[in-house]
Amino acid sequence: MKAIEYLKFSEVNPHKFLPILNGYKTRKHLIEHEIFTLKTVTEWMHSKIEVDKEAGCRVRAIIVDDELAGWCGIQQECGKYEIAIVIDDQFWGVGRIVFQDLMRWARELNHDEVLVNFHHTRPIYKFLEKISEDIYESEIYGSKFTTYKVKLK
């Protein structure tokens, strides 16, 4: 079992996010964007720190065995709370644990439901199909997503 911990973005060196956010396997499942530079990754991290301050939101860096593995969070998108998980491909095996932790956080934050938006390049996830009240296609920032609506109560 790998040791997983969650740090605030303010506790992470921006340099460490660059290879994760710019990795080919990560980028192909995200909204299309320019390659990150130290300046733009620092700005992005600052924006996530601001999101973390919003009521009902929590954004964290994922640390696996003392190594930055990615980031996750509960954030607002189009007026609804969504779960976001971005993990470097070498750590994809921890995704389910991170998802379970995010669901626990959502309950702690008293959410009735959360959305999980997976880029259209991702397969349909059977475990999400089982727990979702609704599954539909959505568009966010010009990209297609499969959206899973998960009730918490």
Buried (B, 14 or more C-beta within 10 A) or exposed (E): EEEBEBEEBEEBEBEEBBEBBBBEEBBEEEEEEEEBEEEBBBEBBEEBEEBBEEEEBBBBBBBBEEEBBBBBBBBEBEEEBBBBBBBBEEBEEBBEBBBEBBBEBBEEBEBEBBBBBBBEEEEEBEEBEEEBEEBEEBEBEEBEBBBBBBEBE
